[in-house]
């Protein structure tokens, strides 16, 4: 009987210890697997946030600006100003071109790609996200899967075929800071590919996907670029390149009420060029109208430029003074002067004859 009571007491004591375990500790113990999964899921996001903190970029565009114009441009990477985005075509050590860099960011999940729709408009909603495997299969890019990871060799990345880009830029007036700025908001690489390897037809454009620029900006700040043929030092980054608007692209679309691209209402190349110049002038005219004076390039306001401008004004003034020197009077000039004097004297005499003489009265002294 005594042994039975001891067993019952031990059993009750063990049960009370189990229920006395803190709720927080029990929850942590039961959710150990869930916590590990959450860490794995958010690892890429934490890396992206860390990159954004280490490499801050330009301020984002406010949503309540008083004026904004969205413009879509096409960049041709065969042009010299856009060449830094294309070369080197194949990776050379740590140097890669822009598409190879963006491709690796999308492949590893650091940057999200979005579907390029038939209307050409970008959409950064959840339903429009583009999966990596779907993207690779759609454009016949060879890849392998190892332990659930997608692996693409450098030779299989079609960097040489991406010779164009679509970019969306917003020109806006920020009333808070009083600044007139141009900001790139979206990127779209274009794959130029023919019908097949043996076709002689011109290459056809295949827009791959849209990227939100703010998502890629922290990573673009890590990509060094060479911006000049004369200076081969890689003294700028891809983010600097886009922030300073160093690219050269033709306008192919603007946001309008009817959603039309320029090609829809410009039937000829000359009409297209005229419309592009018109849009560029509208932007410049608006900026000039806001400030009430002609826009001056800040790079031309250094001390050397100001000194040259002052010297030019001085030379112009001295030339105008010497140009106004009077000539030495000649005999003909003297003759004409004497004739004018004689005519003036005769005119005065005739005027005196026509005017009656003045009569003055003097008071007599008494």
C-alpha positions as CSV (number, residue, x, y, z in Angstrom):
1,X,0.0,0.0,0.0
2,X,2.9,2.3,0.9
3,X,4.6,1.6,-2.5
4,X,1.4,2.4,-4.3
5,X,1.0,5.8,-2.7
6,X,4.7,6.6,-3.5
7,X,4.1,5.7,-7.2
8,X,0.9,7.9,-7.3
9,X,2.8,10.8,-5.7
10,X,5.6,10.6,-8.2
11,X,3.2,10.5,-11.1
12,X,1.3,13.6,-9.9
13,X,4.6,15.4,-9.3
14,X,5.8,14.7,-12.9
15,X,2.5,15.9,-14.4
16,X,2.6,19.1,-12.4
17,X,6.2,19.8,-13.7
18,X,5.1,19.2,-17.3
19,X,2.2,21.6,-17.0
20,X,4.3,24.1,-15.1
21,X,6.6,24.6,-18.1
22,X,6.3,28.3,-19.4
23,X,4.0,28.8,-22.3
24,X,6.7,30.7,-24.2
25,X,9.2,27.9,-23.9
26,X,6.7,25.3,-25.0
27,X,5.8,27.4,-28.1
28,X,9.5,27.8,-28.9
29,X,10.1,24.1,-28.6
30,X,7.1,23.1,-30.8
31,X,7.9,25.7,-33.4
32,X,11.6,25.0,-33.9
33,X,11.0,23.6,-37.4
34,X,8.8,26.6,-38.4
35,X,11.4,29.1,-37.2
36,X,14.1,27.4,-39.3
37,X,11.9,27.5,-42.4
38,X,11.1,31.2,-41.8
39,X,14.8,32.0,-41.5
40,X,15.5,30.3,-44.8
41,X,12.7,32.1,-46.5
42,X,13.7,35.6,-45.3
43,X,17.5,35.1,-45.9
44,X,17.4,36.7,-49.3
45,X,15.2,39.6,-48.1
46,X,17.6,40.3,-45.2
47,X,20.5,40.3,-47.6
48,X,18.7,42.8,-49.9
49,X,17.9,45.1,-46.9
50,X,21.5,45.0,-45.8
51,X,22.6,46.0,-49.3
52,X,20.2,48.9,-49.3
53,X,21.6,50.2,-46.0
54,X,25.2,49.8,-47.1
55,X,24.7,51.4,-50.5
56,X,22.0,54.1,-50.2
57,X,20.8,55.5,-53.5
58,X,19.0,58.6,-54.5
59,X,15.8,59.6,-52.8
60,X,12.6,58.0,-54.1
61,X,10.1,60.1,-56.0
62,X,7.3,61.4,-53.8
63,X,3.8,60.3,-54.7
64,X,2.2,63.7,-54.4
65,X,4.3,65.7,-56.8
66,X,2.6,68.6,-58.5
67,X,3.8,67.7,-62.1
68,X,5.1,64.5,-63.6
69,X,5.7,63.1,-67.1
70,X,6.4,59.4,-67.7
71,X,8.5,58.7,-70.7
72,X,9.6,55.3,-72.2
73,X,12.9,55.2,-74.0
74,X,14.7,52.5,-76.0
75,X,18.5,52.3,-75.5
76,X,20.7,50.9,-78.3
77,X,23.8,49.4,-76.7
78,X,25.7,49.7,-79.9
79,X,25.9,53.4,-79.4
80,X,29.0,54.7,-77.6
81,X,27.1,56.4,-74.8
82,X,25.3,53.2,-73.9
83,X,28.3,50.9,-74.4
84,X,29.2,50.7,-70.7
85,X,26.0,48.6,-70.2
86,X,27.1,46.0,-72.8
87,X,30.8,45.4,-72.4
88,X,32.4,43.1,-71.5
89,X,30.0,40.7,-73.2
90,X,31.5,37.7,-71.4
91,X,32.6,37.9,-67.8
92,X,36.2,39.0,-67.3
93,X,37.2,38.3,-63.8
94,X,34.9,40.4,-61.6
95,X,33.8,42.5,-64.6
96,X,30.4,41.7,-66.1
97,X,27.9,43.6,-68.2
98,X,24.5,44.8,-67.0
99,X,22.4,41.9,-68.2
100,X,24.6,39.2,-66.8
101,X,24.5,41.0,-63.4
102,X,20.7,41.4,-63.5
103,X,20.3,37.8,-64.7
104,X,22.2,36.5,-61.6
105,X,20.1,38.7,-59.3
106,X,16.9,37.3,-60.7
107,X,18.2,33.8,-60.7
108,X,19.2,33.9,-57.0
109,X,15.9,35.7,-56.0
110,X,17.6,38.9,-54.9
111,X,15.5,40.9,-57.4
112,X,12.0,40.1,-58.6
113,X,11.2,40.0,-62.3
114,X,7.8,40.8,-63.6
115,X,6.0,39.7,-66.8
116,X,6.3,41.9,-69.9
117,X,2.7,42.2,-71.1
118,X,1.6,42.6,-74.7
119,X,0.6,46.2,-74.2
120,X,4.1,47.0,-73.0
121,X,3.0,48.5,-69.7
122,X,4.8,47.4,-66.5
123,X,2.9,46.0,-63.5
124,X,4.6,45.3,-60.2
125,X,1.8,43.4,-58.6
126,X,2.1,40.0,-56.9
127,X,0.1,38.3,-59.7
128,X,2.5,39.5,-62.4
129,X,5.7,38.0,-60.9
130,X,7.7,35.9,-63.2
131,X,9.2,32.6,-62.0
132,X,12.8,31.9,-62.8
133,X,12.2,28.5,-64.3
134,X,9.3,29.8,-66.3
135,X,11.5,32.5,-67.7
136,X,14.3,30.1,-68.7
137,X,11.9,27.7,-70.4
138,X,10.1,30.4,-72.3
139,X,13.3,31.7,-73.9
140,X,15.1,28.4,-74.3
141,X,17.9,29.2,-71.9
142,X,19.7,26.0,-70.9
143,X,19.8,25.3,-67.1
144,X,20.2,22.4,-64.7
145,X,18.7,21.6,-61.3
146,X,20.9,20.5,-58.5
147,X,19.2,19.8,-55.2
148,X,16.3,22.1,-56.1
149,X,18.6,24.9,-57.2
150,X,18.7,26.2,-60.7
151,X,22.2,26.4,-62.2
152,X,23.0,28.3,-65.4
153,X,26.6,28.4,-66.7
154,X,28.1,31.7,-67.8
155,X,28.3,30.4,-71.4
156,X,24.5,29.9,-71.4
157,X,23.6,33.4,-70.3
158,X,22.5,35.2,-73.5
159,X,24.3,38.4,-72.6
160,X,25.6,38.9,-76.2
161,X,22.1,38.9,-77.6
162,X,20.7,41.6,-75.2
163,X,21.7,44.7,-77.2
164,X,18.7,46.9,-76.3
165,X,16.8,48.0,-73.2
166,X,13.5,49.6,-72.5
167,X,13.6,52.1,-69.6
168,X,10.9,54.1,-68.0
169,X,11.8,57.5,-66.6
170,X,9.7,60.0,-64.7
171,X,10.4,63.7,-65.1
172,X,8.9,65.5,-62.1
173,X,8.8,68.7,-60.1
174,X,9.1,68.2,-56.4
175,X,7.3,71.2,-54.6
176,X,8.9,70.4,-51.3
177,X,12.5,70.8,-52.4
178,X,11.9,72.9,-55.4
179,X,13.8,70.5,-57.7
180,X,13.2,69.4,-61.2
181,X,14.5,65.9,-61.6
182,X,14.5,62.9,-63.9
183,X,14.5,59.4,-62.3
184,X,14.6,56.0,-63.9
185,X,11.8,53.8,-62.4
186,X,11.9,50.6,-64.5
187,X,14.2,48.5,-66.7
188,X,13.5,45.9,-69.3
189,X,16.3,44.0,-71.2
190,X,15.5,43.1,-74.8
191,X,16.7,39.9,-76.4
192,X,17.5,40.4,-80.1
193,X,17.2,37.0,-81.7
194,X,16.5,35.7,-85.2
195,X,14.0,33.0,-86.3
196,X,16.8,30.4,-86.1
197,X,20.6,30.1,-86.2
198,X,20.7,29.8,-90.0
199,X,18.1,32.6,-90.8
200,X,19.2,35.7,-92.7
201,X,16.3,37.7,-91.5
202,X,16.9,40.7,-89.2
203,X,16.9,39.9,-85.5
204,X,13.5,40.3,-83.7
205,X,13.1,42.0,-80.3
206,X,11.9,39.9,-77.4
207,X,11.4,42.0,-74.2
208,X,12.3,39.6,-71.4
209,X,10.9,41.1,-68.2
210,X,10.4,44.3,-66.2
211,X,12.4,45.1,-63.1
212,X,11.6,47.8,-60.6
213,X,14.6,50.1,-60.5
214,X,14.4,50.8,-56.7
215,X,14.7,47.0,-56.1
216,X,17.8,46.7,-58.2
217,X,19.4,50.0,-57.2
218,X,21.2,48.8,-54.0
219,X,22.8,46.0,-56.1
220,X,23.6,48.3,-59.1
221,X,25.5,50.5,-56.7
222,X,28.0,47.6,-56.4
223,X,28.5,47.1,-60.1
224,X,31.6,49.2,-61.2
225,X,31.6,50.6,-64.7
226,X,34.0,52.5,-67.0
227,X,32.4,55.6,-68.3
228,X,35.0,57.0,-70.8
229,X,37.2,55.8,-73.6
230,X,40.0,58.3,-72.4
231,X,39.9,57.2,-68.8
232,X,39.9,53.5,-68.3
233,X,39.5,53.7,-64.5
234,X,36.2,52.2,-63.4
235,X,35.2,55.3,-61.4
236,X,31.4,55.0,-61.5
237,X,28.7,52.4,-60.8
238,X,25.7,51.3,-62.8
239,X,23.5,53.3,-60.3
240,X,25.6,56.4,-61.0
241,X,25.1,55.9,-64.7
242,X,21.3,55.8,-64.5
243,X,21.0,58.5,-61.7
244,X,23.1,61.0,-63.8
245,X,21.1,60.1,-66.9
246,X,24.3,59.3,-68.9
247,X,22.3,57.1,-71.4
248,X,21.1,58.1,-74.8
249,X,17.7,56.7,-75.8
250,X,14.9,57.6,-78.2
251,X,11.4,58.1,-77.0
252,X,9.0,55.4,-78.2
253,X,6.1,56.0,-75.8
254,X,4.6,58.4,-73.2
255,X,1.8,58.0,-70.8
256,X,-1.2,59.5,-72.5
257,X,-5.0,59.3,-72.1
258,X,-5.4,56.9,-75.0
259,X,-2.4,54.6,-74.1
260,X,-0.9,54.9,-77.6
261,X,2.7,54.6,-78.5
262,X,4.3,57.0,-81.0
263,X,4.2,54.4,-83.7
264,X,0.4,54.3,-83.6
265,X,0.0,57.8,-84.9
266,X,3.4,58.6,-86.5
267,X,3.2,57.0,-90.0
268,X,6.6,57.9,-91.3
269,X,10.1,58.1,-89.8
270,X,10.2,61.9,-90.2
271,X,6.9,62.2,-88.3
272,X,8.3,60.0,-85.6
273,X,11.4,62.2,-85.3
274,X,9.3,65.3,-85.3
275,X,7.1,64.0,-82.5
276,X,10.1,62.9,-80.4
277,X,11.7,66.4,-80.7
278,X,8.4,67.9,-79.8
279,X,8.1,65.9,-76.5
280,X,11.7,66.7,-75.6
281,X,11.0,70.5,-76.2
282,X,7.8,70.3,-74.1
283,X,9.8,69.1,-71.1
284,X,12.5,71.8,-71.6
285,X,9.9,74.5,-72.0
286,X,8.1,73.4,-68.9
287,X,11.3,73.6,-66.8
288,X,12.1,77.0,-68.2
289,X,8.5,78.2,-67.5
290,X,8.7,77.0,-63.9
291,X,11.9,79.0,-63.1
292,X,11.1,81.9,-65.4
293,X,14.6,81.9,-67.1
294,X,16.7,79.8,-69.4
295,X,18.1,76.6,-67.9
296,X,21.8,76.9,-67.4
297,X,24.1,73.9,-67.3
298,X,25.8,73.8,-63.9
299,X,29.0,72.4,-65.4
300,X,29.5,75.7,-67.3
301,X,29.5,77.8,-64.1
302,X,33.0,77.0,-62.9
303,X,35.6,79.7,-62.4
304,X,37.4,79.1,-65.7
305,X,34.1,79.4,-67.7
306,X,33.1,82.6,-65.8
307,X,36.6,84.1,-66.4
308,X,36.4,83.4,-70.2
309,X,32.9,84.9,-70.3
310,X,34.1,88.1,-68.6
311,X,37.1,88.4,-71.0
312,X,34.8,87.9,-74.0
313,X,32.6,90.8,-72.8
314,X,35.6,93.0,-72.2
315,X,37.0,92.4,-75.8
316,X,33.5,93.0,-77.3
317,X,33.2,96.3,-75.4
318,X,36.7,97.6,-76.4
319,X,36.0,96.7,-80.1
320,X,32.7,98.7,-80.0
321,X,34.5,101.7,-78.5
322,X,37.2,101.8,-81.2
323,X,34.6,101.3,-83.9
324,X,32.8,104.5,-82.9
325,X,35.9,106.8,-83.4
326,X,35.1,109.9,-85.6
327,X,36.9,110.5,-88.8
328,X,39.1,113.5,-89.7
329,X,37.0,116.2,-91.3
330,X,37.7,116.7,-95.1
331,X,37.2,119.6,-97.4
332,X,33.8,118.2,-98.5
333,X,32.7,117.9,-94.9
334,X,33.8,121.6,-94.3
335,X,31.9,122.7,-97.4
336,X,28.7,120.9,-96.4
337,X,29.0,122.4,-92.9
338,X,29.4,125.9,-94.1
339,X,26.3,125.5,-96.4
340,X,24.3,124.3,-93.5
341,X,25.4,127.3,-91.4
342,X,24.5,129.8,-94.2
343,X,21.1,128.2,-94.6
344,X,20.4,128.4,-90.9
345,X,21.4,132.1,-90.8
346,X,19.1,133.0,-93.7
347,X,16.3,131.1,-92.0
348,X,16.8,133.1,-88.8
349,X,16.8,136.4,-90.6
350,X,13.6,135.6,-92.4
351,X,12.0,134.7,-89.1
352,X,13.1,138.1,-87.6
353,X,11.6,140.0,-90.5
354,X,8.2,138.4,-90.1
355,X,8.1,139.1,-86.4
356,X,7.2,142.7,-85.4
357,X,9.8,144.6,-83.3
358,X,9.4,144.7,-79.6
359,X,8.6,148.1,-78.0
360,X,10.0,148.9,-74.7
361,X,8.9,151.9,-72.6
362,X,11.2,153.6,-70.1
363,X,9.9,155.5,-67.2
364,X,11.0,159.1,-67.0
365,X,12.6,160.4,-63.9
366,X,10.8,163.3,-62.2
